[in-house]
Amino acid sequence: LLSNLTIDSQKLINIFTKIRTNLYRCYLIHAIQSSKTDKINEFFDRLIKTLQQSNEWSKEWFTLPFIKNPEENPVFQVYFSKQWSELFWASLQNFLSIAFFHMIPSKIGSIKEQTDLSISSPELTIISKLRNKFLPNQIVSLN
């Protein structure tokens, strides 16, 4: 995905790193809110080495599973807010929209140009929904 983009690669990598970090945080917050301690432990078991090497991941996050009422802790309080969650998901959607917009079209992206390719109506519907979700400002007709 990143190799097909025509925008500044280093800037994109920095943005991707921040989004990935916040996706991890979102996952942990959701697991805590859902009382899924097994998922929290599994998360840290799988990613502890990677997270320890990251500048974005502070040591406080490793204490999260052991804190009672982390939503009241000043370090984590913001991540439990509806505002942070909505902002994160909007940022993720914007990032994906920009990434997909700048990608070199694949064969499925240039489906209209291929007249000899027959695609069923359900497949066209799925393609159309994906385009509308990730490229909402472009008018696209598959017929």
C-alpha positions in Angstrom: 0.0 0.0 0.0 2.6 2.5 1.0 4.8 1.9 -2.0 2.1 2.8 -4.4 1.5 6.3 -3.0 2.6 9.4 -4.8 2.8 11.6 -1.7 5.7 12.2 0.7 6.6 8.7 2.0 8.3 9.8 5.2 5.4 11.9 6.2 3.0 9.1 5.4 5.1 6.6 7.5 5.0 9.0 10.5 1.2 9.3 10.2 0.8 5.5 9.8 2.9 4.9 12.9 0.7 7.3 15.0 -2.5 5.7 13.7 -1.2 2.2 14.4 -0.3 3.3 18.0 -3.7 4.8 18.5 -5.3 1.7 17.1 -3.5 -0.3 19.7 -4.6 2.1 22.4 -8.2 1.9 21.1 -8.1 -1.9 21.2 -6.8 -1.9 24.8 -9.4 0.6 25.9 -12.2 -1.4 24.3 -10.9 -4.6 25.9 -10.9 -2.9 29.3 -14.4 -1.6 28.8 -15.5 -5.0 27.8 -13.7 -6.7 30.7 -11.6 -8.8 28.3 -8.5 -9.2 30.5 -7.5 -12.3 28.4 -7.3 -10.1 25.3 -5.3 -7.5 27.1 -2.8 -10.1 28.3 -2.6 -11.7 24.8 -2.0 -8.2 23.3 1.0 -7.6 25.5 2.3 -11.1 25.1 2.4 -10.7 21.3 3.6 -7.1 21.1 5.7 -6.3 24.1 9.0 -6.4 22.3 7.8 -4.2 19.5 6.1 -1.7 21.9 9.2 -1.5 24.1 11.2 -0.3 21.1 8.6 2.3 20.1 9.0 6.0 21.1 5.2 6.4 20.8 4.5 3.8 23.5 5.2 5.1 27.0 5.8 2.8 30.0 2.6 3.8 31.6 0.7 1.7 29.0 2.3 -1.4 30.3 0.7 -0.8 33.7 -2.8 -0.3 32.3 -4.0 -3.9 33.1 -3.1 -3.5 36.7 -4.7 -0.1 37.4 -8.1 0.0 39.0 -10.5 2.3 37.2 -8.1 3.4 34.5 -10.8 5.7 33.1 -10.2 7.9 36.2 -6.4 7.9 35.8 -5.1 11.2 34.4 -2.7 9.4 32.0 -5.5 7.3 30.4 -8.6 9.4 31.0 -8.6 11.1 27.6 -8.5 7.7 25.8 -11.8 6.7 27.5 -13.6 9.7 26.2 -16.1 9.6 23.4 -14.4 12.6 21.8 -11.0 10.8 21.5 -12.6 7.7 20.1 -14.6 9.7 17.5 -11.5 11.7 16.5 -9.4 8.6 16.2 -11.9 6.8 13.9 -12.3 9.9 11.8 -8.5 10.2 11.4 -8.3 6.6 10.5 -11.0 6.9 7.8 -9.3 10.1 6.4 -5.9 8.3 6.3 -7.4 5.3 4.5 -9.3 7.6 2.1 -6.1 9.5 1.2 -4.2 6.3 0.9 -6.7 4.6 -1.4 -7.1 7.8 -3.5 -3.4 8.0 -4.2 -2.9 4.3 -5.0 -2.3 3.2 -8.6 -5.7 1.7 -9.7 -5.7 -2.1 -9.6 -7.6 -4.2 -12.1 -10.7 -4.1 -9.9 -10.4 -0.3 -9.8 -10.4 -0.1 -13.6 -13.3 -2.5 -14.0 -15.3 -0.1 -16.2 -12.6 -0.1 -18.8 -12.6 -3.8 -19.1 -15.6 -4.7 -21.2 -14.8 -8.3 -21.7 -14.9 -8.9 -17.9 -18.3 -10.1 -16.7 -19.1 -9.4 -13.1 -22.2 -10.3 -11.3 -24.6 -7.7 -9.8 -23.7 -8.5 -6.2 -20.0 -8.0 -6.9 -20.7 -4.7 -8.5 -22.8 -3.7 -5.5 -19.9 -4.6 -3.1 -17.4 -2.7 -5.3 -19.7 0.3 -5.4 -20.2 0.4 -1.6 -16.4 0.2 -1.0 -15.8 3.0 -3.4 -18.5 5.2 -1.8 -17.1 4.5 1.7 -13.4 5.2 0.9 -13.9 7.7 -2.0 -17.1 9.5 -1.1 -16.3 12.7 -3.0 -15.9 11.0 -6.4 -18.9 10.1 -8.6 -18.3 6.6 -9.8 -20.6 4.6 -12.1 -20.0 0.9 -12.7 -22.8 0.5 -15.2 
